[in-house]
């Protein structure tokens, strides 16, 4: 655990450090928060603004939502299926400095109907590609229902995720944010892959 992790938790007035695999299985992966150094790198590319609504899949204790809301003033929604970890997010919201901008929903990702206000989605390897397929169907349904640009951020994506995403007709590759220099070693997965569901204006 680095000083940066503890410092940001203290500044945001939350408790999100540590890993929890109590209820994980082959489809839903353990809780492990995105490192703050990665979130700092992400927001430095300025993908979020005060008018954006960010949906965090597998939000855990709420770190991503609290951080993004604090740094960018965007509204965030975190969804989490594990009731015990979800309660930790609610407890954090009681004290978090950005609590008025961060909401949380207890639900399974594949069952969540994506609000038409959502225009940013964040994933840190929260579940299997089988669940991702159902989640993407929900996101695409929302995109068709209310056409708008949606950016999707995938931190530390697996090869399975990438193969599936690259084959989706609706998705377009948007950007790659390298994060390998933030850690020791040479892990090729230390990156954020950004995809776009574009907004097409309909001509009269």
N, C-alpha and C positions, 0 to 999 in steps of 0.2 A: 504494500500500500504506500503510495507516494504522498508527499506533503501536499501536492496539488489536489489530490482527491479529497483530503481532509479539509483543505482550505476552502475549496468551492462548496462543499457540504456546509461548512460553518457559515460562509457568506450567504448562501441561499437559505440557511436555517432549516436544513433537512437532514435526514439520515438515510443514505442510499448505498453505502459501501458494502462490499462483501458479495459472495456468491451463494445461491440457494438452489439446490437441485432436489428438494424434498418431493415435489409432485411432478417431476419431469419424466418423460418416457420417450419412445422412439418418434413420436409425432410433435411433442411440445418440449422444447429444450429448456435447460436450467436458467434461472434468473441470474444475469450477470450484467451490471450496468455498463453502458458505453463509457469509456474513459473520458474524463473531462478534456484532456488534450485533444481528443478526436472531435468533441463537440465544439471546442474553440476553433479548430481548423475548419469545421463545417460552417459555422456562422460567419467566419471571416470571408467566405465566398459570397456572402450577402444573398442567400436564397430566400430569406424570410423577411417579412415586413409586418407592420402593425395591422394591416388589413388581411393578412393570411390566417388560415385555420389549419393547424398541423395535427395530423392524426398519427399517434405513436402506437404501433402494433406490438403488444407484449410489453406494456409500459413498466411492469414491475413496480418499484417503489416511487416512480414518477420523475426520475432524474432528468430525462430528456425534456419533458414538458416544462418543468420548473426552470431549467437552464435556458431553453429557447425563449420562453415567455419573459424571463428576466432580461436577457440580452437584446431581444428584438421587438418586444411588446406584442408579438403574435399571440393569438388565442391558440391553446393546445387542448387536445382531447387524447387521453391515454386509455387504451382498453387492455384488460387483464382478465385471464380466466381463473387464476388461483386466488380464492377468496382471502386466504391468509395474507398473501403478499399485497393484494389489493387493499386490504385494511391498512397496511403500512403506508401506501400512497395517500390514503385519506388522512392518516395521522400526520403525515408530512404536510399536507395542505393546511392543517390547522396553524402551523408555524411558519410556512414558507413565505418569503418576501414577495413572491409573484403569485400567491394563491388565488387572487381574483381572476387570473388569466388562464388557470389550469383546471380542467375538469377531468373526471375519470369515470369509466363505465365498466362494471363487472359483467363480462360476457365472453363467449368464445369468438375468436376473430372471424371464423368462417360464417358465423350467424349474424354478424353485425352489419346492419344496413347503413351504408356510408352516407352521412348527411351531404346535401348538395352544396353546403358552404365549405366543405373540406377541399383544399386545393394543394395540400402538401401531405405526403405520407412518409413515415420513417420506419425502417426495419433494422433490427440488429439480430439477424439470424434467430428469430423467435420460435420458428416451427418448421416442420418438414415441407418439402415441395408439394406434397399432396394437399396440405392445408393452404399453402400459398396459391395454388390454382383456384381454390374456392374463394379465397380472399380477393384475388385479382378479378374474378368474375363480378364480385360485389362492387369493387371500385369502378370497373368499366361500365357496369349498369348505371352507377351514379353519374358517371361522365356523360353517358348518352342521354340520361334524363335531364341533365343541366349542363350543356356544353361549356367547358372552361378548360384552361390549361391546368393540368395536375402534374406536379413534379414528385417523383418517388425516389427516395434515398435508401440505398441498401448498403449498410456497413458490414464489412467482413463477410461478403457473400460466398456461398459455397458454389462449387462447379455446377451442381444440380440446379441451383437457383439461376445461375447465369445462363445455362443452356435453355431453361424454360423461358426466361425473360426475353432473351434474344429472338426466340421463335414466335413471340406474341405479335400478331399483325398490328394491333393498335398502338403498341409501344414504340417509341423512338429513343435511341441512345442520345443522352444530353451532355453528360460530362463525367469525368473521373477525377476524384479528389484523392490524391496519394496521401497515405498516413504512415507508410513504412518507416519513415525517418523519425517518427515519434517514439519508436521502441527498438530494443536490441534485436538482433537477428535480421533475417531477410524474408519475412513472411509475405508472399504475394497477395494474400487475402487482406492485408492491412490497407484497405482503401474503401472509399465510398463510391459506389457506382450510382449514377443519377440517370433516371429514365424520365421520359415525358409522355404524357397523354396530351397532345397539342390541342389548341383551340383553333378551330377553323371557322372563319367568318363566312356566313352564308350570303352570297350575293343575290340581289333582287333580279 
